[in-house]
Amino acid sequence: MINKIKTAAEAVEPIKDGAVIMVGGFMATGAPEILIDALAAKGVKHLTVICNDAGVPGRGVGKLLSNGQIKTLIASHVGLNPEVAQRMNSENEEDKLACILVPQGTLAERIRAAGAGLGGFLTPTGVGTIVAEGKQVIHAGGRDYLLELPLKADFALIRGSVSDEFGNTVYNEATRNFNPMMATAADHVIVGTCSIVRVGEIDPNHVVTPGIFVDTIVGGEKPWQI
């Protein structure tokens, strides 16, 4: 069996400037903080980050935002982090942030579609609004729908509660959020997990993310705290 266990610094080493990265978490709950810290220390720039939200200052992807590493943010909610508006309105082009807001259900389904190998899906969400700009409208069954395309990434940084040495991962309660679907929609998946156990110690009935999706495992993630 390939050894997938690395340090956080080793795990993020393949991530280069300009990479497209999915990061799990919901208002920083379930965010892989040790992987985000390692990416902040690495200092790569011009990242496109796909995350449910912008975290909060000092938590989740908010650290990468404060560090000036995110060039484009694709998210459904940014209201808890005032740095988003500040960066969007910056007169310094190098600091300026492009923020693409996507309705939350649509964001989740676009990621899931990528993971399932689908070419897209139809949704009524956003029809007749600014969300529809530039998108194909398809009339079916007497109703208009937007064609939403799948959303993929080069890397997914996800957070588990317990992983085995192959990467089979379980999540604790609300920390599960976007992590499982992101694990299916990226070329390279890194899981930061609270504890690593031997293969066979996790009841297969409890596995949410099968290890076949996981490329790298990093231990030492702390249980989420407010």
N, C-alpha and C positions, 0 to 999 in steps of 0.2 A: 504494500500500500504506500502510495506517495505521501511523504511527510508534508502536510499542509500547514503545520504550526510554525508561525514566525513571530518576531517582535513587531510592534506597531510600525517602527521605522522601516523595517524590511518589507512589511506588507504594502506600504504606500510608495515604495521606491519606484515601481513601474509607472506611476502617475506623473505625467509631464504637463508642461504649460499647454493650455488650450483644451485639456481633456473634458469630456462630458461625463458628469458624475451624478448618480442618484444617491441620495442620502436618506435613510429611514428616519422616522421620528414624526411626532405630531406636537407642535409647540415644545420641541426638545424632548418630550417624553418618548423614550425608545430610540433616541439618537445615539449613534456609536461615538461617544465622547473621546475615547482613547484614539480612535482612528482620525477623528477630526483634529485632535491635538497634534497628532503626528503629521498630518497634512499641513497644518498651520506652521509647524516647525520646519517642514520641508520648503515652504515658501513658494510653491508653484503658483503661477499667475494665469489670468485670462480664462478661468474655469467657467464652464457652463454647469450650473448646479440645478438638479431637478429634485425638489423637496416639497413636502406638503406646505411648508411655510418658511419664513426667514428666521425661525428660532426666536430667541430673545437675546439682548446684549449679554455676552459672556456665556451663552449656552447654545448647544447645537450648532447649526451652520452660521449662527450669529458671529461665531469666532472667526470664520473665514471671511465674512463680510467686513468685520472690523479690521481684519488684516489686509484688506484690499485685494483679495485673491479671486473674488467672483466678478466676472464680467457680465454674465447673463444669468438671471435667476428665473426659473420656471416654477411657479408655485400657485397655490390657491388662496393663500392668506398671508399678509405681511404686516398687519396692523399692530402686532406686538413688538415690532422692532423699528424704532424711529430712524435708524440708520438707512433703511431702504429709501425713504423719501429724500433724505439728505443726499444720498449718493445719486439718486435719479436726477436730482436738480443741480448736481455739481456742475460748475462751469469749466472744470478741469476734465478734459476728455479722457485722460488716463484713469481718472477716478470714477467716471460716469458709469452707472449701473443700468443695464437694460433689464427691465422686469416684465415678464410675460405672465399675466394672471390667467389661470385656467379654472373653471368651476371644479370644485373638489371631486365630485363624482366622475366628471369627465377626465380629470387628471388620473384618478385611480384606474379607470377603465382603459385609458390610452396605454398605461404601463402594463396592465394585465393583457391587453391585446398584443403588445410586443412580445410578452413572455409566452403567449399561446401561439405565436406565429401567424396572427390574423393580419389582414391588410387594412383593417380599420373597422369602425362600427358606426351605426346611425343613432343619433340622440336628438330629442326635441329641445334639449337644454341649450339656450342661447339663440334660438331662432328669432329673427327680428331684432336682435340686439347687436352691440359692438362685438360680441363674441363671434358672430357669424361672418365678420369681415374677412374676405379672402378665402372663404371655405365654400365647398360645393354643397348646394342644397338639393336634397333628393326628396321627391314627392312619392309617398307610398301609403297605400291604405287610407287615402283621404287626408293625409297629414304631411307637413313638411318636417324634414329631419336634416341635421348637419352631418356631413361625413367627417368624422374625427379619425385622424391617422394615428398609428401606434407610435409610442415614445420609447426609444432605446437609449442606452448609455454605454460608454466604454467601460466604466467601473460602477459597481454598486457597493456602497459602504453601509452595512446593516448591523443591527445590534441584536444579539441573542441573549438568552438567560443561561441556557446550558447547551453546549455543543459537544459531540463526541469527536474523536480524532479524525473521522472522515468528513465531519462537517454537518452531520445530521443535527438539526437545531430545533429547540423549543423556545417559546417566548412566554414571559409572565404577563398575564392580564393585558392592560392597555398598551404596554410597550410593543405589542405585536404590530399594531397599526399598518403602516406602509411596508414594513420590512419584508414580509414573505413575497409580496408581488414584485418588489424591486429585485429580489434575488433571482427572479426568472428572466429579467429584462435587460441584463447587462452582459457584456462579453467576459468580464472578470469580476468575480464576487468576493468581497472580503468581509468576514464576519468578526466583529469584536464581541466577545462573549464573557459573561461573568465567571463561568467555570468550564473546564474541559475535562471530560470523562472518557473512559475507554469505550471502544465500540462494543455495543451489547448492553451497556448500562442504562441507556435510554429506552423505555418501552416504545417499540415501533408505533404503537397506536397513538403516541403523544407527539411524534415528530411532525412538525409543520413544514419546515424547509428540508427536503432530502439533501444529503451531502453531495449528490451528483451536481448540484447547482453551485457548490462552494469551492472556490479555488484556494483561499487562504484563511486561516483561523488565527485569531489573536486573543489570548486570554487576558484577564485582569480588569475587564469592564466592571465598574462599580454599579450596584443596584441603584436605580434611579431615585433621586431625592429632590424635593422642592428646594 
